[in-house]
Amino acid sequence: MDKISIERIQTLHPTIRSKAENDYLAANKLLPKNVRLRITQAMRTWDEQEELYAQGRTKKGKIVTNAKAGYSWHNYGLAIDICILFDTNNDGTFETASFKVDKYWMIVTNYLKSKGWNWGGDWKTFKDYPHFEITHGFSLSEARRRYMQRKFIPNTQYITL
């Protein structure tokens, strides 16, 4: 089990937290001993989303998102991004990260899709291969409306669904 991934999963919306952890653990069991799934992103604040959106536009770097703050399921704790880690030295360190859509990536992708996750690789425009989301049938406009109206689960920053 990857402590970093588990910590990131704990930032997700309470309605998908245990599902995300169970799916993460099960997906890892499908991979060979020297290959592991890593959750690279989960909940992202609106400020963090604006910083990411600025990348490649008003700040240095490659464009990695088309979503401004409030227009990403990460902002509501309903999305994860992944990579695949490799233990290239066979010493348990898993230091090599890959975003290549290879056979290991597709093992994870097919498993997560079978468990109800929507995959950014299936999008018609701006394919986002690391991205998976569970939206409970809500639209982003409804999520934004609930956020702006502060319809939160009591004592949290998570919108009610």
N, C-alpha and C positions, 0 to 999 in steps of 0.2 A: 504494500500500500504506500502511496506517495503522499506524505504529509502536506505538501504544498497544494496538491489537488484537493485534498479533503478540506483544507482551510478555505480554499476558494469556493468550494461547494457550499460551505456553511454561510456564505454571503448571499446565496440565492433566495428567491421568494420562498417562504415557508411551505407553499403548496407543492413545490417541486423538489425541495431539498433532499428528502429521503429517497425519492425516485432517482434523482441525479446521482446520489451516492451509490445506490444499488446498481444502477446501470453502469456507472464508472467501474465498480468492482467486478461486475460480470464481464464487461468488455475486456478488462485486463486478463481475465482467465482464458480468453480466446486467443491471446497473443503468446508467442514463444517466450521462453524464460528470459531472454536478453532484450525483450521489447516491451515497452510500457506506454500506456496512455497517460498524458498529462493534460490537466485542465489549465489553460494559459490565462483565461479570462472568465469571469462570471459577472457578478454585479459590478456595474460601472456607474459612478456618479455622473450627473449632468455636466459638471465641470470637467471631469476626466474625458467625457465624450467630446466636449468642445475642443479640448487639447488634441485629441486624436483626429478630429475632423480638420483641424488647422494643419496637421502634418501633410506636407506636399502641396499646401496651398499658401498659407502665410508663414509657415515654418518649414525648416529643412526636413527632408525625408520623403519617402514614397507615400503616395496616397494609399491608405489601407481601409478607409471607410467612406461611404457616401452619406452616412447618417449623422446629422446634427443632433445636439442634445434633445432628448425627448423622442427621437425618431429611431431609437435602437432598443430592441428588447432587453439588451444588457442593462439599460437604465431602470428597468423594472424588476431585475433579478430573474428574468425568464429566459436567459440565453447563456450558453457557454461557448468558448472557443477552445480548440484542442491543438495538440501537436503529438507526435510520436517520439518517444525517447528510446535511445539505443545504449546498451551497455557494451560499447565497443571493446573495452579492455577486459571484459568478463570478470569484473571485480565488484559488481553491484553498485557502481556509481551513476550509471545512466546519464552521462554527461553530454551525449550528442543528441540534439533536438532536430527533428525533421518536420517540414510542412509539405513534403512531397506526397502527392496522392498516389501511393503505391499499394501493394497488396495488403500491407498492415493497416494502412489508412482505411482501405475499403472494408476490411474486416470490422473495424470499429464503426464506420459509417453505416454499413448494412445492419449491424446490430442495433445501433441507436435508432435508426429509422424504423426498424421492426418494433421498437419499444415506444413509438409515437413521437419521436423528435423530428422536427422539420429541419432539413439540411440546406445550408446556404449554397451548396454545390448544385442544387436543383433549380436555383433561381435562373430566370431568363436573362437578366442583365446583372452585371457586377457580381459574378460568381464569388462566393465567400466560402471557400472549402473548409476552413477551420470552424465555421459557425453552425451551431445547433440551437434550436429554440422550441419551447413549448408555450403556446400563447393562450391556451384554454378557449380558443375560438374568438378571442377578442381582437379587435383591430388596434393598430397603433394610435389612431385618433381617439378611440375610446380610452385607451390606457393614458394618453396625455390628458384627456378631459378629467379623468378620475384623479390624476396627479395634481392638476391645477386646482381642482375643487377640494384637494387634500382629503380625499376618500381613502384613508390609510387604515390598515389593521391597527387597532389601538396600540400605542406606544412603539410604533415602528415607522419606517419610511416606505413600507411596502403597500402598494395600492390594494384595495379590496377587489376580489374577482368574483 
